[in-house]
């Protein structure tokens, strides 16, 4: 059996995951909006000093957009996040999701 076949299959599978996001957003615009997120989630989306805030870097944009929409609608209950998303447009939320999804996530313990 060809030893490169498993590597090729894995590479194609990972490439498919990269394309799996259906979120259309602008990472540059998301970075500008993300300044307000830095105090809790870190400037690079990998806050490590206080693990009570989730890491956003490297998350799937679809997941991040869904979470932002749910905070805005009240489906997810969090007073801080509700205030943060109140004035975000659909485009703002998509831009933030694409931006944080494009950042390299760091491994670590999540509490």
ABEGO torsion letter per residue (X at the ends): XBAAAAAAAAAAAAAAAAAABABBBBAAAAAAAAAAAAAAAEAAGABAABAABBBABGBBAAAAAAAAAAAAAGABBBAAAAAAAAABBAAAAAAAAAAAAABBBBBEBBX
